[in-house]
Amino acid sequence: MNNLPAKLSTLQQEISALTEQLAPAGADEIGQCIEGLMSGGMRISETITAANPVEEYRLSLRNVPVYGLRRAYVKLKRGEYENINKAFIPLPAELAAMANAECRLLREDRIRKQETLRAIEDSVSRTVPSSHGLMDLRVTQRERAIALAEKGFVRVAEGVDHLEFAQLAKSRELPAGSVHLWAIDEVWSPIAVRVNRSRIQTKLNVQPPAVSPERADELARMLALPDASQVSAEQMAWRGKVKSEIEAAEPVEEERAA
């Protein structure tokens, strides 16, 4: 954790550099690209009937990243693209698609770095020591989230407890290898997916049978026992489950008091 400021600074610099490379190409750069291809012997297709064909390219390529345009330009000059007529400059839409494809790895790299940066920033804000002087489990799992982001995992859901994660996994909403960081209520997936949680949450909203006051008293006495010097994840999960049962019993007690 001591090297977090340096790591944050490095990530921010890397993200800024990637963002600069992915900035849209300017009109002058697009014009120079087409003119450079023409000067090398490539011709503009006769199917482009506009009075100023270069302007057509400017319109189609105005949102294309400058990095992708430069990469496509160099590869066209070297004849590295297959299955195209090397005598003609690709049509505006084709050239835009080629330039965008050249940026795929950069975009994915930026997403991974942004996720890692966000995870580190969250870890700093959530660093809280436990009452036993041990590292809070939230900090441990936030560091695990950082490690997952660095491996290419993507955070696909937040605010997910044990019950919902179990239902999500059972319903196959999550890809194989997904990880539930229960202390921070997050789910990380090896691939980016859209998780539909509404059906699962509707099912979970059905109220379970209330716990009797006697059972609640028994559970409360169990919770009052001192923790071990080191608490495992399973023990923390059990403690959370017990607390939920006690809370579920409270309405029953109120009704009897009335």
N, C-alpha and C positions, 0 to 999 in steps of 0.2 A: 504493500500500500504506500510505502514511502516514495516510490518513483511515479506516483500518479500524476503530479503536476507536469513532469517531463513528458509522460505518455500522452496526456491531454494535449499539450502543446504540439507534439509531433503529429498526432491524429488531425488536429485542426489545420495544420500546415498541409498535410497530405490531402485532406478534403478540399481545401482551397485550391490546390494545384489541379486536382481532378475537375473541380467546378469550372476553372478557367479553361481547361482543355475542352470541356463540353459546352462552352459558350457558343451561341449561334455564329455562323460565319457571316461576315459583312458583305455588302454588295460588291465592294472592290475585290475582295478575296475570291468571290464566286466568278466575277468577270475574268480575273487573272487566271483562274483554273481553266475555264473554257478556252480562253485565248492560248494558254500554254499547250493544251491538248491539240488545238488546231495548228499551232506552229510546228508540232511534231508530226503532222501529216494526217491526223484524224479529222474526219469531216462531220458536219452536223447533218443529221438525217433529213432527207427531203420531205419526210412526213410532217415536219414542223413547218407550218405555213405562215407563222407570224412574221411581220415585217422585220422585227428585231429578235432573232432567235436567242441571243445571249440574255435578253431581258426575261424570256421564258424560263431560262435556267435560274436567274436571280429570284424569280417568284417561287419556283419549286424548292429551291435550296436555302431559302432565307431562314428556316428554323433548324437547319442541319448543323450539328456541331462542327466547329472549325477543324478539330482533330480528325474527325471522320472524313471530311472533305479532302484534307491533305493526304490522308492515307490512301483514299480511293484514287486520287490524282497520281500519286507515285506508282501505285500498282497498275493503273491503266497505261502509264508511260512505259512501264517495264513489261507489259503484256502478261501480267500474272493472273488475270481473271480468265477462267475457262468458260466455254459455251457463250461467248459474245463475239460479235463481228468486230474485229480489232481495227477495221477501217473506219468505223463510225463511233462518234461519242455516244454513249448510252443516252436514251431519252431522259428528259428532266426527272420524271418520276422514278425511272430506273436508277439514275445516278444518286438521287436522294436516298433510295432504299439501300444502295451499296454503301453510301457514306454512313448511314445510321447503323448498319450491320457492323461496320468497323469500330463502333463505339460500345458495342455490347459489353465487352469485358471491363471497360472503364466504368460504365454505369453500375455494373454488379459490384465492382471493387468499391465504388463510392458508397453504395448502399450498405455493404458490410462495415466499412469504416464508420459510417454515421450511426449504425446500430451499436458498434463497439463504443463509440464516444458517448452515446446516450446512456449505455449501461454503466460506464465509468462515472459519469456525472451523477447518476442515480445512486451509485454505491457510496459516493462521497456524502450525499445528502442524507443517506439512511444509516450511516455508521453510528451505531449506538451501543455502548458496552452493556453487558448483561449484569444482573444483580450479583452474580457470582464472580465477576471480574473476568469472565471468559468472553471471547469474541461472540457477539450476537449472531445467531444463525442467519439472520437476514443479510449480514455482511458476507458471511461465507457463501451464501447462495447468490448474492450479487456478484461476487468474484467468479462464481461458476458461470453466471450469465455472460460475463465479459469473455471468459474462455470459450464459451459456445459461439458467441458472435464472431470471435476471431477464427473459428473453424468453419464459418459460413452459415451457421444456424440463424434462423429468423424468429423474432418474437411474434407469435401469431395470436396470442390472447393474454389479457390481463384480468385480474380480479377473479381468478379461477381457484376454487377450493378443492379439497380432496374428492368430495362427492361428484362435483361437476366434471372433474378430470376423468374420474372412473367411467362416467357415463359417456363422455366424449370418446374415450379410447374404445369402449364397448361398441359404440355406434359407428366406428371407423371414420369419424370426422377428422382424425389426426393421422398423419403419415407414420409409418413405422419408424421408431427411433426418436419420437418426440419426447421431450423432457419436461416434467412438471416441477418447477421450483416452488414448492408449497409455502415456504417461509415468506416469499415475496409475491405469491399468488400469480405467477407467470407461467406460460407455456411456450417452449421454444421448439421449433420444428426444423429438421434438416433441409426442408425446402419451403418456399413461400406458398402458403395456401390461405384461402378464405374460409374461416371456421364459422359455421352456422350454429350459434349457441341458443337461439330462441327456442327451438323445440326441446332441447335438453333442459333449459331453465324452466320452461312450462311444466315439464315432468317433475322437476325437483321442487317446484312450488307447492306440490301436494303435501299437506301437513302430515307428519308422522304421528302415531299415537302418543299422547302425552305421557311423560314419566310420572310415576306416583311420587308424592312428597317423601315417602319412606326411602325410595330409591335415590331421590335427590339428596337426602341427608347423608346416605351412605357414600354417594359419590363425592359430596363436599368434604367428608372426612378424609377420603382417599387423596383428594387434591391438596388438603392441608398438610400432608406428609412432606418433609423436606426433600428436595431434589438431590440426586446424586451429584458428585463433583462434575461429571460430564454427562450431558443429556443427549441421547441419540435421537435421530430423526423420527424413528418409530415411536419413541416415548413422547416426543412433542406432538406427534400426530394423535396419539391416544389421548393426551391431555386435552387437545382441542376438541376431540369427539366427546369427552366427558363434560367439558364446559357447555357444549351445545345441548347435551341431554339435560343438564341442570337448568339452563335457560328455558328449555321447552317445558319444564315442570312448573315454572313460576306462575303462569296463568291458572293452573289447577289450584295452587296454594291460595291465590287471591280469591278464587271462587268459593273455596271452603271457608275462608275468613269472613266472606260476606254473609 
